[in-house]
Amino acid sequence: MKYLIGARGSRLSIAQTNLVIKELTQVNPSNSFDIISISTKGDTDSRPLFAMDQKGIFEKEIDRAVSEGKVDFAVHSLKDVPSILPDDLTLACVPKRGPANDILITKKGLSLKDLPQNATVGTSSLRRAVQIRIMRPDVVVKPIRGNIETRIDKVGSDYDGIVLASAGITRLGISVPHTILPLDKFVPSPGQGALAIVARSSDSETISMLKRIEDSDSRAEVEAEREFSRMIDSGCRFPVGAYAKSSGKLLTLNTSAFSVDGSEVLQAENEGSTASPELLGSVAGQIFKVRGVDNLALNWREEIRKWNQ
């Protein structure tokens, strides 16, 4: 059987989709797969991500093609997929997760602490910007957009360094001087490093085929992270970190949220069962609500509204 796969046209998106095709072909050798490139709002809008007042800017058009039957399923970076999908779509499969860390890319592979005074670092993520400033208040953080290759080309000219997700570099096979940023200081975005395969909820045959490459540990981890994100309504306009790690039947979830200036940081570590990841994410979200996360979110959105005026 032949399947059509929706994906963004970026080199990274195609590479990720080809990784999925390779896994699917190994367990479904009689099937064939074709990639259909679809442009999204996130690809055509050059504004910083936080300036776009909507969710799903990198997947909405692709998921619409799934809903309308133009493609059979879609492959996304899971961190770009909203925590709540339309009723006619489902997160059908989460393959084995890649590295969740952020990395700092510089010309000489310097660590964040070794960057020169008042160095300029580029990132498209508010979360990363705050985490950088907490560790290095002197560093100037500037927005940067474009594909991974375009951003890397700006290192040494427009920027002293840039921060990217390790998984993207790994999947593209790019070798570039970098240091890995520690997970305890740079808690990643919910779902970072994982891939999401979205299909129609009613398409049981396709879902069954996709489930053959699902990694149960990765699924439990991202479900805990996504439920935490849903509980506190996070996104590009309210940066939070959430990283779950499974060990046998135990699931550990580390979470963080920040004030605009980084002076207030909420952090927690909670443990639960891999059999109930959503419960763990919900508990973590409730703890953050008691500790005032809603006020942090409101302050972020008010600040961003001022920036956009």
C-alpha positions as CSV (number, residue, x, y, z in Angstrom):
1,M,0.0,0.0,0.0
2,K,1.2,3.5,-0.8
3,Y,1.0,6.3,1.8
4,L,1.3,10.0,1.4
5,I,3.1,11.9,4.2
6,G,2.6,15.6,4.9
7,A,5.7,17.5,6.0
8,R,7.3,21.0,5.9
9,G,9.7,21.5,3.1
10,S,12.7,22.4,5.2
11,R,15.8,20.2,5.0
12,L,15.3,19.2,8.7
13,S,11.7,18.3,8.2
14,I,12.5,16.2,5.2
15,A,15.3,14.5,7.0
16,Q,13.0,13.7,10.0
17,T,10.3,12.3,7.7
18,N,12.9,10.1,5.9
19,L,14.0,8.7,9.3
20,V,10.3,7.8,10.0
21,I,10.0,6.3,6.5
22,K,13.1,4.2,7.1
23,E,11.6,2.8,10.4
24,L,8.2,2.2,8.8
25,T,9.7,0.4,5.8
26,Q,11.7,-2.0,8.1
27,V,8.5,-3.2,9.8
28,N,6.1,-2.7,6.9
29,P,8.2,-3.8,3.8
30,S,5.3,-4.1,1.5
31,N,4.3,-0.5,1.9
32,S,5.7,2.6,0.1
33,F,5.8,6.2,1.2
34,D,5.9,9.5,-0.6
35,I,6.5,12.9,1.0
36,I,4.2,15.8,0.2
37,S,5.9,19.2,1.1
38,I,3.4,21.7,2.5
39,S,4.3,25.4,3.4
40,T,3.1,26.6,6.8
41,K,2.6,30.1,8.4
42,G,5.8,29.6,10.4
43,D,7.8,29.1,7.2
44,T,6.5,32.3,5.5
45,D,6.3,34.7,8.5
46,S,9.7,36.1,9.4
47,R,8.5,37.7,12.7
48,P,9.9,36.2,16.0
49,L,7.8,33.3,17.2
50,F,6.4,35.1,20.2
51,A,5.0,37.8,17.9
52,M,2.6,35.3,16.2
53,D,-0.5,35.2,18.4
54,Q,-1.6,31.7,17.5
55,K,-0.7,28.0,18.2
56,G,0.4,25.4,15.7
57,I,2.1,27.8,13.3
58,F,4.4,25.1,12.0
59,E,1.8,22.3,11.6
60,K,-1.7,23.7,11.1
61,E,-1.7,23.7,7.3
62,I,-0.2,20.2,7.2
63,D,-2.7,18.8,9.7
64,R,-5.5,20.3,7.6
65,A,-4.2,18.3,4.7
66,V,-4.5,15.2,6.9
67,S,-8.0,16.1,7.9
68,E,-9.0,16.6,4.3
69,G,-7.5,13.3,3.2
70,K,-4.9,14.9,0.9
71,V,-2.2,13.1,2.9
72,D,-2.5,10.0,5.1
73,F,-0.5,11.3,8.0
74,A,2.0,14.0,9.0
75,V,5.4,14.1,10.6
76,H,6.2,17.0,12.9
77,S,8.7,18.0,15.6
78,L,6.6,17.2,18.6
79,K,7.4,20.5,20.4
80,D,5.6,22.3,17.5
81,V,2.3,20.3,18.0
82,P,-0.3,21.9,20.3
83,S,-1.2,19.9,23.4
84,I,-4.8,19.7,22.2
85,L,-5.5,18.5,18.6
86,P,-8.8,18.7,16.7
87,D,-11.2,15.8,17.4
88,D,-10.7,14.3,13.9
89,L,-6.9,14.0,14.4
90,T,-4.8,12.0,16.8
91,L,-1.2,11.7,17.9
92,A,-0.9,8.3,16.4
93,C,2.7,7.5,17.1
94,V,5.8,8.8,18.9
95,P,9.0,7.1,17.7
96,K,12.1,6.8,19.8
97,R,13.1,10.2,21.1
98,G,16.3,11.9,20.1
99,P,18.4,14.0,22.4
100,A,16.4,16.7,24.3
101,N,19.2,19.0,25.1
102,D,19.9,22.5,23.7
103,I,23.3,23.3,22.4
104,L,25.4,26.4,22.1
105,I,27.1,26.8,18.7
106,T,30.1,29.1,18.4
107,K,33.1,29.3,16.1
108,K,35.4,27.7,18.7
109,G,32.9,25.6,20.6
110,L,33.0,27.8,23.6
111,S,30.8,27.1,26.6
112,L,28.2,29.7,27.8
113,K,30.4,30.7,30.7
114,D,33.4,31.1,28.4
115,L,31.7,33.5,26.0
116,P,33.3,37.0,26.0
117,Q,31.7,39.8,28.1
118,N,28.6,41.2,26.4
119,A,28.6,38.6,23.7
120,T,25.6,38.4,21.4
121,V,23.6,35.1,21.3
122,G,20.8,34.3,18.9
123,T,17.7,32.3,19.7
124,S,14.1,32.1,18.5
125,S,12.9,30.9,21.9
126,L,11.9,33.1,24.8
127,R,12.6,30.1,27.1
128,R,16.2,29.9,25.9
129,A,16.6,33.7,26.1
130,V,15.6,33.8,29.8
131,Q,17.7,30.7,30.7
132,I,20.7,32.3,29.0
133,R,20.2,35.6,30.9
134,I,19.9,33.8,34.2
135,M,23.3,32.2,33.7
136,R,24.9,35.1,31.9
137,P,23.2,38.5,32.6
138,D,25.7,40.4,30.5
139,V,25.0,38.4,27.3
140,V,22.9,40.2,24.7
141,V,20.2,37.9,23.4
142,K,18.8,38.7,19.9
143,P,16.0,37.0,18.0
144,I,17.0,34.8,15.0
145,R,14.9,33.1,12.4
146,G,15.5,30.9,9.4
147,N,16.5,27.3,8.8
148,I,19.3,25.7,10.8
149,E,21.9,26.2,8.1
150,T,21.0,29.9,7.7
151,R,21.3,30.4,11.5
152,I,24.7,28.6,11.7
153,D,26.0,30.8,8.8
154,K,25.4,33.8,11.0
155,V,27.7,32.6,13.8
156,G,30.9,34.7,13.9
157,S,29.3,37.7,12.0
158,D,25.9,38.7,13.3
159,Y,26.1,36.6,16.5
160,D,28.9,35.3,18.7
161,G,26.8,32.1,19.2
162,I,23.4,30.6,18.7
163,V,21.3,28.1,20.7
164,L,19.6,25.3,18.9
165,A,18.0,21.9,19.7
166,S,20.6,19.1,19.7
167,A,18.2,16.8,17.9
168,G,18.0,18.9,14.8
169,I,21.8,19.0,14.4
170,T,22.0,15.2,14.9
171,R,19.2,14.4,12.4
172,L,20.8,16.6,9.8
173,G,24.2,15.1,10.4
174,I,25.8,18.5,10.8
175,S,29.2,18.7,12.4
176,V,29.8,22.1,14.0
177,P,31.7,23.3,17.1
178,H,29.3,23.3,20.0
179,T,28.8,22.6,23.7
180,I,25.8,20.8,25.2
181,L,23.8,22.9,27.6
182,P,22.9,21.0,30.8
183,L,19.3,19.8,31.2
184,D,19.1,21.0,34.8
185,K,19.8,24.6,33.7
186,F,18.2,24.5,30.3
187,V,15.1,22.4,30.9
188,P,13.8,22.0,27.3
189,S,10.5,22.7,25.8
190,P,7.8,20.1,26.2
191,G,8.4,17.4,23.6
192,Q,11.8,18.6,22.4
193,G,13.8,15.9,20.7
194,A,10.7,13.8,19.9
195,L,8.8,13.4,16.6
196,A,5.0,13.3,16.3
197,I,3.1,11.4,13.7
198,V,-0.4,12.7,13.3
199,A,-3.2,10.8,11.6
200,R,-7.0,10.9,11.2
201,S,-8.7,9.5,14.3
202,S,-11.0,7.4,12.2
203,D,-8.2,5.8,10.2
204,S,-7.6,2.7,12.3
205,E,-5.6,0.9,9.6
206,T,-3.0,3.7,9.3
207,I,-2.8,4.1,13.0
208,S,-2.2,0.4,13.5
209,M,0.6,0.5,10.9
210,L,2.2,3.5,12.6
211,K,2.0,2.0,16.1
212,R,4.6,-0.6,15.0
213,I,7.4,2.0,15.4
214,E,6.1,3.6,18.6
215,D,8.5,3.8,21.5
216,S,6.5,3.4,24.7
217,D,9.1,5.2,27.0
218,S,9.2,8.2,24.6
219,R,5.4,8.2,24.5
220,A,5.1,8.3,28.3
221,E,7.7,11.1,28.6
222,V,6.1,13.4,26.1
223,E,2.5,12.7,27.3
224,A,3.6,13.9,30.8
225,E,5.3,17.0,29.3
226,R,2.3,17.8,27.1
227,E,-0.2,17.5,29.9
228,F,1.9,19.9,32.0
229,S,1.9,22.3,29.1
230,R,-1.8,22.0,28.7
231,M,-2.5,22.6,32.4
232,I,-0.6,25.9,32.4
233,D,-1.4,26.9,28.9
234,S,2.2,27.4,27.8
235,G,3.5,28.2,24.3
236,C,5.6,30.6,22.4
237,R,4.2,33.5,24.3
238,F,4.8,32.0,27.8
239,P,8.1,30.0,28.0
240,V,8.3,27.0,30.2
241,G,10.5,23.9,30.4
242,A,9.3,20.3,30.9
243,Y,11.5,17.2,30.6
244,A,10.4,13.7,31.6
245,K,12.6,10.7,31.8
246,S,11.5,7.1,32.2
247,S,13.4,4.5,34.1
248,G,11.6,1.2,34.2
249,K,8.1,1.9,35.5
250,L,9.2,5.2,37.1
251,L,8.7,8.5,35.3
252,T,10.5,11.6,36.6
253,L,9.3,15.1,35.4
254,N,11.4,18.2,35.7
255,T,9.5,21.5,35.1
256,S,10.4,25.2,35.2
257,A,8.8,28.6,34.5
258,F,10.2,32.1,34.6
259,S,9.3,35.7,35.1
260,V,10.0,38.1,32.2
261,D,13.3,39.3,33.8
262,G,14.3,35.9,35.1
263,S,14.2,37.1,38.7
264,E,11.5,34.6,39.6
265,V,11.9,30.9,38.7
266,L,9.5,28.1,39.5
267,Q,11.1,24.7,39.4
268,A,9.9,21.2,40.5
269,E,10.7,17.6,40.2
270,N,7.8,15.1,40.4
271,E,7.7,11.3,40.1
272,G,5.0,9.0,38.8
273,S,4.3,5.9,36.8
274,T,4.9,5.4,33.1
275,A,1.4,3.9,33.1
276,S,-0.1,7.2,34.0
277,P,2.0,10.0,32.4
278,E,-0.9,12.4,32.0
279,L,-1.6,12.2,35.8
280,L,2.0,13.1,36.5
281,G,1.8,16.1,34.1
282,S,-1.4,17.2,35.7
283,V,0.0,17.0,39.2
284,A,3.0,19.1,38.2
285,G,0.7,21.7,36.6
286,Q,-1.5,21.9,39.7
287,I,1.6,22.5,41.8
288,F,2.7,25.3,39.5
289,K,-0.8,26.9,39.7
290,V,-0.7,26.9,43.5
291,R,2.8,28.6,43.3
292,G,1.5,31.4,41.0
293,V,2.3,30.3,37.5
294,D,-0.8,32.1,36.2
295,N,0.6,35.4,37.3
296,L,3.9,34.7,35.5
297,A,1.9,33.8,32.3
298,L,-0.1,37.0,32.5
299,N,3.0,39.1,33.0
300,W,4.6,37.5,29.9
301,R,1.6,38.1,27.7
302,E,1.3,41.7,28.9
303,E,5.0,42.3,28.2
304,I,4.8,40.7,24.7
305,R,1.7,42.9,23.9
306,K,3.8,45.9,24.7
307,W,6.7,44.7,22.5
308,N,4.3,44.2,19.6
309,Q,2.7,47.6,19.8
